[in-house]
Amino acid sequence: MESLLRDMRYALRNLRKDPKFTFVAIFALALGIGASTVVFGVFYGLLFNTIAAKHPERLVVPLITDDREPDTARPLALSLADLDVVRQQNRVFENVVAYIEDSGLVLADDGPRRYQFFCTRVTSDAFEFYGVPALLGRGILPEDGSPAAPAVFVMSFKLWKSSFHSDPSILGKTITVDGEPRTLVGIMPPRFQAFGGRTEIWTPLSLSRDKGRAYTSLPGELLARLKPGVTMPAASADMDTIVKRFAADHPKDFPARFNVHLQTARDHLLAPAGATAFFHSDLKHLLYDLLAAVFMLLLLACSNVANLLLSRATAREKEMGLRSALGAARGQLIRQLLVESCVLAAGACLAGCVLAWFSLRFVSAVLPRVADVYAGSRVGAEAGLGLNGPVLFFALALAVLTTVLCGLAPALRATRWDLQPLIANSGKSKSGALRHGRFRAALVIAQVALSIVLLAGAGLMIRSFYLLTHVDLGFSPRNVLMTVFLPSPSHAKLPPIKSFASSEGQAVLQDVMDRLKALPGVVSVAIEDAMPGYSPSRGYETSLPGGDRSEEVGVWSADENLLQTLELRLIRGRWLSKREVQTTQFVGVVTERMARDFFGDADPIGRQVRMKEFTDSSLRPHDVQFQIIGVIADVKTVGPQKPAIPIIFLPYTVRGGFFLLLKTTVDPASLKNAVQQQIWAVDGDEVVPLTSSLEEFLQRFTYATPEFGLAMVAPLAGIALLLLTVGVFSVMAYTVSLRTQEIGVRMALGAQQGDVLRMILWHGLALLSAGLVIGLLASLGLTRFLASQIRGISATDPWTFGSVALLLIVTGLLACYLPARRATEVDPLVALRYE
């Protein structure tokens, strides 16, 4: 220990004597360790620390898959009565709970204030099942689910903080929640992600009150905890057997052929769901890709520092030779050099942790935009990101790893010598320089190859993101505010489950639209029943009258204003008229894809198509023929990268509609509150589950995840380029210093400055070219793992690889130029006296 402390003091003195070397080495390692720690923090926070629950590793979600659509799995929905059967008959679960995600309205005690919220009704034992204590008060207890129990609810930390200003006195107050007075009994802590990450209010779900409901009437999900030692395949088989018994008794409520399997709650939180599953990047795969990329960056930083240490060790060979001649063992010398590397790694680890702390704060601010789009925001904004114990342990492990990677190879090579030449030689060891030159060149080539892989991956993501944001959607989302209007059953003018096709529904809807049109900055208001860009349905069988061939098409309800509001492009014919909409005429406007599929090159105007059936037979016509009056450009309905499907636009009075679209001359976001107030003026109990600008919606549900991946990968690529520049510059500078005498001799014999400059640049170009070839070959294989993150281009896109190669060559030559330029300024007389 005394010798070790002495070596450490000596290492600190040596590093103080060479501040430039110390700064560059710590800077390079700090970038590598800091970036690795940030990515691992995100990786650990989202994949292993997302669920703050009791035994989260054993939480599972049952999914059901229709054999006709094997790639599409949805959460299993059962009646609450059958939930009891599952609890009694299964042999694999400790317990199973159910929950229903919904939205609602909170009416504050001061009257006028209303708060839109996301509500989840849970079985009364769900909070006990999850095992997370409340921040204030208590959670929902089993006795809260009895019919005679007082109506209670629990609030999320986010809603408590944003809408009630973290006021603890609100606990115990009675507040109207979705039309029913309820007592607030608890406020959950920030990281409570149970039963939907965006949930803001939880209420108990009564088994007695909901007993006997149909299987499909529960749009929620089941959550179960496996018994210790039970495997996922065994649990899936057990659950599949139980559910197929239900299907035998109720065949209409299940697909003809299906399978039930389990998914871990963690994977379920990260998996895209609903319409977003059609076009989403896979966040889980993105995190694994980022982890692989950051380890390559760490190797790049280590090779950079190893090269610096090797150059430093070469200059100290005479010192090491003298120490050996005076009795120092080779192991002692290796230990001394490793201690120096350890000091550098320790300083870099401290600096890297500081860098990671600030970076994780930034990522935590950006992450909610990404988390909100996944599975209905099941990954909440409070995911546990930060320098917690596991992340700090990871940073410490990186410091140990970098000590070995950076210091061991240079230390071993630096202590291989022949003492006689070292002691006899009065200057720098040329034999050592030659001996280590090949190793340094190999390290530079490795740096270039690793940089190519990182830059190619980042380049592919940048190009893919650019193409994604420039896809022609067939409509314009600019200055469009989107809101949902579903008149509540309590509205006096509108009996429950009345369609907008009814006269009562049209009257209420017209009242709302008139109020919205009167808002300042609103140009037009349109109605439709599909979310623009996110309506994957093709379930309506359509054929030509008298024809045998039929095809499934998408059906959108619309009014006369939709063409102007979304700036759809009319190709031929005309759009729906106000009279046709109000009198429920059987006319329609088709997209180019539908016109081409049904009529080829013939003119479709005036032709008719037959819609075989609609979903609700009591409200919508059957086997009617719709006359085509117009053709518009194709509209993207399942994400920007999916082909456009055939679509027909019908008057909303035929089959209803509940999306209101407002074209504005001002920022749509500025009208959100005004729109809600106008809707509440018509229907005070109306829940407006969605009010968002269409551009914001596209950003969240289409661009946020690739943008997040780009925001993580681009800095890594930039750091890689910076480290490569530092590495090439330092190696070339040291090479020039070793060749000072040679350069002086060449210039004394008549070599011009241009000749010396070309000689040094050609040497650097040779190293860059070798690394470039190896890196490109590696990239062609490794970038295929990015296939899930890139859309619209090939994983071997020549433009991307060509641009990356050119950038790397230019950057590398610039790093070579300054040492080469310095070499041309050598005075031959000084150089000849150099030794």
Number of C-alpha atoms within 10 A of each C-alpha: 6 7 11 13 11 12 20 19 15 15 21 16 11 13 17 13 11 10 11 10 17 19 16 18 26 24 20 27 35 28 26 29 33 28 27 27 31 29 27 23 27 24 20 18 20 24 18 14 17 23 26 17 19 14 13 17 14 20 22 24 21 24 22 21 19 17 14 11 9 11 8 15 18 14 21 22 23 24 20 25 16 18 17 14 14 18 16 11 12 16 15 22 22 14 17 22 21 23 26 20 19 15 17 20 22 20 21 16 12 8 8 7 9 20 14 19 21 19 25 24 21 24 24 24 21 24 22 14 18 22 13 17 17 21 15 16 15 15 28 23 14 15 14 21 23 16 13 8 10 13 19 24 24 25 23 22 23 21 19 18 12 9 12 14 10 14 10 12 8 16 16 14 13 18 20 16 24 18 15 14 17 19 19 23 21 24 27 24 17 17 20 24 24 22 24 22 24 23 26 21 25 26 25 25 23 20 18 12 12 13 13 12 14 16 20 13 10 18 15 20 21 20 24 23 23 20 15 11 8 13 12 17 11 14 20 18 15 18 23 19 14 15 20 17 11 16 18 11 9 12 12 10 14 17 14 11 11 17 19 22 22 24 16 18 21 21 14 20 27 21 19 22 21 14 19 21 17 17 17 23 23 17 23 15 16 22 20 15 20 22 20 15 23 27 17 21 29 26 20 29 30 28 27 30 32 27 28 24 24 26 21 15 22 26 20 14 22 23 14 23 22 15 15 17 13 9 8 13 13 16 12 15 20 20 18 20 23 24 22 23 29 22 20 27 30 21 19 25 28 18 19 27 24 14 18 26 18 13 18 21 15 11 19 17 12 15 22 18 21 24 26 19 24 27 20 19 22 23 28 29 22 21 24 21 23 23 20 12 9 14 23 16 13 18 25 19 14 22 26 16 16 29 23 18 18 28 28 19 17 27 24 16 17 26 20 14 16 11 15 11 13 21 17 9 12 10 12 16 19 15 14 20 21 12 15 20 17 11 16 22 21 17 24 26 23 23 30 32 26 27 31 30 29 28 28 28 30 27 23 27 26 21 17 21 20 12 17 20 14 10 13 14 20 21 19 17 21 18 22 28 28 28 22 20 20 19 27 17 14 14 15 9 13 21 14 12 11 17 22 24 20 15 14 15 20 17 14 17 21 13 14 20 20 12 14 23 17 11 14 12 16 19 18 19 23 21 27 23 18 20 19 25 22 20 18 19 17 14 14 18 15 21 20 18 14 8 9 7 10 16 15 16 19 21 23 24 23 29 23 20 21 23 18 17 24 21 15 18 17 16 13 16 15 16 24 22 14 13 10 17 21 17 11 16 17 18 24 27 29 26 23 24 20 23 23 15 11 18 13 12 9 9 13 24 17 12 14 19 23 19 22 15 16 17 12 10 9 8 16 16 17 15 12 15 20 20 18 24 19 24 26 25 18 23 23 24 26 21 25 25 19 13 13 22 20 24 27 24 24 27 29 22 25 23 23 24 24 21 22 25 28 30 26 21 14 14 14 23 17 12 22 17 10 14 21 20 15 18 22 16 14 16 20 18 21 23 23 20 17 15 22 19 25 25 16 19 19 19 17 19 21 24 21 24 24 24 18 17 22 21 15 20 25 18 13 26 23 15 21 29 24 15 28 27 21 20 28 28 22 21 25 24 20 18 19 18 15 17 16 21 20 15 25 25 16 16 20 15 10 10 14 12 18 11 14 20 19 15 14 20 23 14 13 25 19 13 20 26 18 17 24 27 16 17 23 23 14 15 23 17 12 17 20 15 16 18 16 14 23 23 22 15 16 14 24 16 14 11 12 22 22 13 14 24 21 13 14 22 18 14 18 25 19 17 23 25 20 15 22 26 17 13 21 19 12 16 14 19 13 12 18 15 9 11 11
